[in-house]
């Protein structure tokens, strides 16, 4: 599978009083990975929204294995686990700088909706680009 890696450095604002990256920042880093994966696939999310589609988060799971601290360099690897008629699942691995220690893993599931929030089929352009990028992807 294609895993898009994104390099991120933990900044001071990412940490809590214990000097560890605050838990919600991992979810934000998932979003960074997802956005860059879409870019690698030739999908610009602002264009998806301009076309009247949204991919709201319906489920998130984050398993914290090892802490991340201020100034740590991490890599977020993202891939698409499945594409269904009206939803898709992204998986994430967050590694240390040397990519030797897995710090966090998780996933997000997103529905596809129109501007009114009604669940609709994933747009053909997203489905086609996803299947092109992931030829062996599980589908409906």
N, C-alpha and C positions, 0 to 999 in steps of 0.2 A: 504494500500500500504506500501511497505518497503521504509522507508526513512533512508538513511545512514547518521549518524551525524559525523561531523569532527570538532574537537576543534582547534581553531586558536587564537593566541594572536596577536593583532595589534602591530607592532613594529614601532619605530620612522620613519624609512624609508618609511612606508606606508602612512604617514600623509603629508598634504600640509601646506602652510603658515598659515592657520587658525587653525591648530592643529586637523583637521578632516581627517579621512582616505580619500585619493585621490580616485576619482570615479572609475578609471580603476582597482584599486586593488580588487574591488568586483568581477570583471570579472575573475581576477586571482584566487580568492577564489572559484568561480564557478568551475574553472578547477580542483582545489584541490578536491572539493567535487565529481566531475565527476570521477576523477581518482580513488578515494577511493571506490566509488560505484562499479566501474568495478572490483576492487580487491575483494570486498565482493561477487561479482557474480562469481569470479573465472576467470576473464579476465584480463590479463596483457597487457596493451596497447603496450608495446614494442614488444610483440609477435604478436599482430595484424599487426603492421607495418612490422615486419620481414616476415610475410606471404604475404605482398604485398598490404595490405589494409590501407586506411586512412579514418578518419572521420573529414573532415574539417568543421569548423564552417561556417554556411550559414546565420544564423540569431541570434541576441542576444537582449534580453530585460532585463532591470534592473530598478526596481522601488525603489527609495531611500525613505524610510519612516522616519527613524531617523538616526542621525549621529553616527558613530563609531569613537572613539578617541584613541590616543596612550595608549597602555597597556590594552585596553579593551579585555576581553576574549569573543569570540563569538563562536557560533555553526553554521556550514553550514550543512543544511539537503538537500539531493539530492535524487531525484527519477526520474524514466523514465515515462513520460506521454504517449508516444506512440512509437511504432516501426512499420515503414512502409517498403515497399519493398527496398527502397534505402535511407531511412532517419530515424532519431530518434530524439525525443524531450526530453530534460532533464529539470526538474523544480527545483528551488532552493528557500529555505527559510533561511535567516540569522537571528539568534536570539541573544539576549543578553546572558550574562553568566548564568542567572537564568532561561532562556527560558521563560520569561514572556513577553518580548517586541519583536515584530517582527521589525527588523531594515531594512531589504531589502528583496524583492522577485524578482524573474525573471525566465527566461528560455533561453535555447539555443537550436537551431536546427542544426543538423549535417547531411551532406550528406555522403554517402559512395562512395569512389572513389578508382580506382586502382592507381598504381604509376605514371601513365601518366596523372592522373587527370580526367579520364573518369568516369562518374557516373555508378556505378554497384550495384547489389543486395547486401544487408547486408550479410556477411558471415554466413553460417549455424551455426557455433559454437557460434557466438554472439547472433543470433536469438534464438537458443535453450536455452542458459544460461539466456537470458533476460526473455523468457517466463516461464522458470522454477522458476526464482526469483519473477516474477510478473505474476502469473497464470491468472489474470483477466485483463491483459493489453489490451488496444485497439490496433488493428492491422490495416492491410491494408484496 
